[in-house]
Amino acid sequence: MEKTQVVVIGGGATGTGVLRDLALRGIDCILLEQNDLATGTSGRFHGLLHSGARYAVKDFSSARECIQENQIIKKIAPDCIEDTGGLFIAVKGDDPNYIKSWLENCSLADISIEEVSPSDLLQTEPALTKDISRVYMVPDAAVDGFSLAAANALSARNLGARVKTYSCATGFKIEKQKVRGVYVIDRYTGQEDYIKCEFVVNATGAWAGQVAKMAGIGLNITPDKGVLVIFNHRITNKVINRLRPPGDGDIFVPHGSVTVFGTTSQTTSDPNDSEAAAEDVLRLLEEGKQLFPGLDKMRLIRAFAGVRPLYQPDGAGSGREATRDFFLIDHDRLHGLEGMISMVGGKLTTYRLMAKAASDHVSKVLKVDKPCLTDKEIIYPPIPKQKEYDNKQLCQCERISSKLLDLAVKDKVRFTLNDVRRLTRLGMGPCQGTFCTFRAAGYYHQSRSLKAAEANKLLKEHIQERFKGSIPVLWKEQAQELELTRGIYLGLLNLERLESDNHEI
Amino acid sequence: MRYDLVIIGAGLAGMSAALAAVKMNKQAVVLSKGLGSLYSSSGYIDLLGYYPTTEMKPVLNPARALDVLVEEKPDHPYSLVGKEAIREAFTDFLSISREIGLAYSGTLDENILMPTAAGALIPTCLYPETTGKKITEAPVITVVGIEELADFYPDYAADNLRHRLKGEVKSVWASLNIKVKRELNSFDIALALENFHVQEALIKELENKVPRNSLIVIPAVLGVQNWQQVTKTIEKALNCDVLEVPTLPPSVMGYRLAEKLQQHLKHKGVDFITGHPVTHVKCSGRQRLEVGISLGSGKLKKIQGDSFVLATGGILNEGLLACPGSIKESVFDLPIVNDLLHVDRDFFSLKAQGLSLAGVAVNSNMQPIDIKSGQTIYENLRAAGATLAGYDPFIEKSGNGVALASGYKAGKLAIGA
């Protein structure tokens, strides 16, 4: 049994943000995450740090929060951000009245906008359509959800907080209408444990309904699935938005060597529903062609889906109509259960604000009189952004050296290559792990003294995961890439039958 | 000029067709937009490693497994080529391999197990003579890694091999002392090892690390041109046998075979026009064909022939193009046997993947046919290699075997032999 003041459930941006906020106030806390950090929605979105402009017309309070947080996150997490700037583009035929109210509301929300001439823009972004009517520059940026969660967690750990990944909360101990502790299972070892605590923060996003249910509470979360695709190059060097009411297929975000494009919006019953279908991809391409006419000729490398944790207080709208505001659900006040809150709704850009609200509440309950300090200090991800040149690059697409591979697993007893990928971008580039997976497995086998079976598992899981994401886009070059990968891992290395020619086992 | 045989594609299937043509003193040309897939292949000629494909244990006698396959799978390329032509293609290849100075060993009646770079064992029936050392019978095995090479991890390979071999397996690293500011691939290292001083460095590194009389398992980097000599030098100096293992692309073993075959064919009068895709096709009725290639200048060069062999490869080498919901043959737009619906979501599944199974349907004369009517599309066009439908080379371990046999038969029939 372990003991702490606060258990935070959920290792996304919000959960790690809460952990850091509490730790900065000197509160002892433990984070539980059922998978790796940022494997839920925080790692499955477009990676856009909103300026708020997208919500200026329809969701004004979200827009205001976004621009304030946008400025803070850029300041406190520079290594997790690529400050690309963003563009809102109207094409001929787009509603001029919408543009008018958008301009007014951006100004009211203090979102700085600057008009750009379409012909100037085409000089630097030549893949764009020639049918542009108006363009505005906004302070959008690209944000890496994986490294942001990792940076928050690292900062919290340095302050004494404990982070338990692959640890799933299985239930609560409730006595006299108060949460006394959390039951937890280690998903690697199957070991069950109990953590005694004074307070629980449910920061599990789309999974919040499931977690609340374990405490006997009904929470109306409507998971909303959004499909995104990844192109193998930077189609654009700036975030591109369509200047129209938010819809499907109108956000492009450059990340590292690739571009993420999305999204769709579809209510789902299962927060684990992360699969994209070829039909979703083709529909997205059709939409996106209005901004980038050659889009369907460009090389896709994978498609994935994330689930928005939308919350509907009382029969409010769903999908695109639902608010992007976040909510603090005080279960004491609403359901008569002491010692637990749930954080729902919201979006990554406002994670720090959600964390602050949660931590303010917890501090009040625990009678800790300390202010929020999360906007004061810079946080750093475990892998630095500026990579020095090292002559043994094991992943040549994303330039990941053996040194960085060491750094990525430094504090880990167990890990998968998927965990390493989230920290380093290993296998995220154009070849999608075809070459680097073998190298990373071979490298870790030696450097971490793994057993053959463990290294084989690292390799196979990573290849399988990369393959899964390519299934919705298996045509043209990506079909070729699959055949190359099959040629290497099956045809050349014969890994599909590795265990069969075994003399000993 | 007008050629007896126009071959499109410079992989093993295309070269095999060209071998059939020169055997009958016919004039052939090989058109290819790239170097051909042989350059990145393992260099083994595997007839059939596993049958049925879902079988975990390797086939011991591929010729006998072939008898069953021909009965059970009439649409498999091997069934269409026929056992006799397969044997002839393999026998001819063995004798030509001696002629070109890259002797191959093995027979159709036995698979031997070779180590892979990950330390699995893989069955093959023909292999370069220099690799003809049975790892399964070696009492002491030393797996050697080259520090400058990013694509081979001796501890990992050795650890996997240890679980499947009776012999004692150890692993060592060796540095070649090459100072460059980037990671090297197997081709870079093979070029470096042509140099006597680099060979010396390797021997010096291994002298005290490798037990005498052990079988040295090393990535295939022992020279691009002079590997026989390099191998012998190392074997003699260390008093060991040396067994090279095919690497991730670029594959030096594939490169050696591709180069030797091409030199031989050129010497025998085959023209190679490399680097230009076939973009123009003209036909009259079901008989005559003419093709044109796009040159760098944008000009079209037309090439006439009596007969054509299409050996452009599958999806990997762009002989087939996958589009959303369909697959197209890239030169003649031939009908495709398409099982796209079948995507096995397990990458390591032993079931064939639709993308690999898809391809051009042919009759036993290797002529592409209409799938419904079975009718020949062009009388003087034949197809071979990975362009063909009905097999998954990666889990069957039959890629080079199908290429060799179907290319040979297509070439032979095309010149009217």
Contacts between the chains, C-beta under 8 A, distances in Angstrom:
chain1	res1	chain2	res2	distance
A	278	B	324	6.3
A	278	B	325	7.9
A	282	B	324	5.9
A	389	B	181	8.0
A	391	B	180	7.7
A	391	B	181	5.2
A	391	B	182	5.9
A	391	B	183	6.6
A	392	B	150	6.6
A	392	B	183	5.5
A	393	B	150	7.6
A	393	B	182	7.6
A	393	B	183	5.6
A	394	B	150	6.1
A	394	B	183	7.8
A	396	B	183	7.7
A	435	B	151	7.8
A	435	B	248	6.5
A	438	B	117	7.6
A	438	B	118	7.0
A	438	B	151	7.2
A	438	B	248	6.4
A	439	B	150	5.7
A	439	B	151	6.7
A	439	B	153	7.6
A	441	B	153	7.9
A	441	B	156	6.8
A	442	B	118	7.9
A	442	B	152	7.4
A	442	B	153	2.7
A	442	B	155	7.8
A	442	B	156	4.3
A	442	B	157	7.8
A	443	B	153	6.6
A	445	B	153	6.3
A	445	B	155	5.9
A	445	B	156	4.1
A	445	B	159	6.7
A	446	B	153	6.3
A	446	B	155	4.6
A	446	B	156	6.9
A	451	B	159	7.2
A	452	B	119	7.2
A	452	B	156	7.1
A	452	B	159	3.9
A	452	B	160	4.7
A	452	B	162	7.4
A	452	B	163	6.2
A	455	B	156	5.6
A	455	B	159	7.4
A	456	B	118	7.9
A	456	B	160	7.1
A	459	B	118	7.7
A	460	B	347	7.8
A	460	B	348	6.1
A	463	B	347	5.5
A	463	B	348	7.7
A	464	B	346	7.2
A	464	B	347	4.9
A	464	B	348	7.0
A	467	B	347	4.2
A	468	B	345	6.9
A	471	B	343	5.8
A	471	B	345	6.6
A	474	B	322	6.6
A	474	B	343	6.6
A	474	B	355	6.8
A	475	B	322	4.5
A	475	B	323	5.4
A	475	B	324	5.1
A	476	B	321	7.0
A	476	B	322	6.3
A	476	B	323	7.1
A	479	B	315	5.1
A	479	B	322	3.6
A	479	B	355	5.6
A	480	B	315	5.7
A	480	B	316	5.7
A	480	B	318	7.2
A	480	B	322	7.8
A	482	B	353	7.9
A	482	B	355	6.4
A	483	B	314	6.8
A	483	B	315	5.0
A	483	B	316	3.9
A	483	B	355	6.3
A	483	B	356	6.9
A	484	B	316	5.8
A	485	B	347	7.8
A	486	B	347	7.7
A	486	B	353	6.9
A	486	B	356	7.1
A	486	B	394	4.6
A	487	B	316	6.3
A	487	B	394	6.0
A	488	B	248	5.8
A	488	B	249	7.5
A	489	B	347	7.5
A	489	B	348	7.8
A	490	B	348	7.4
A	490	B	394	4.1
A	490	B	395	5.7
A	491	B	42	7.7
A	491	B	393	6.5
A	491	B	394	4.1
A	491	B	397	7.1
A	491	B	399	6.3
A	492	B	42	5.7
A	492	B	116	6.4
A	492	B	117	7.2
A	492	B	122	8.0
A	492	B	246	6.2
A	492	B	248	7.0
A	492	B	251	8.0
A	493	B	116	4.7
A	493	B	117	6.1
A	493	B	118	4.3
A	493	B	120	6.1
A	493	B	122	8.0
A	494	B	116	5.2
A	494	B	118	7.8
A	494	B	120	4.3
A	494	B	121	7.2
A	494	B	122	4.3
A	494	B	397	7.5
A	495	B	118	5.9
A	495	B	120	6.1
A	495	B	348	6.7
A	496	B	348	4.3
A	496	B	349	7.4
A	496	B	350	6.2
A	496	B	395	6.3
A	497	B	50	7.4
A	497	B	56	5.5
A	497	B	120	7.0
A	497	B	350	7.6
A	498	B	118	7.5
A	498	B	120	4.9
A	498	B	160	6.9
A	500	B	56	3.6
A	500	B	57	6.3
A	501	B	57	7.6
A	501	B	58	7.0
A	501	B	113	7.2
A	501	B	120	6.9
A	501	B	121	4.8
A	501	B	164	5.0
A	502	B	163	5.4
A	502	B	164	5.2
A	503	B	163	7.2
A	503	B	164	5.5
A	503	B	165	6.9
A	503	B	166	6.4
A	504	B	163	5.6
A	504	B	164	7.7
A	505	B	163	6.4
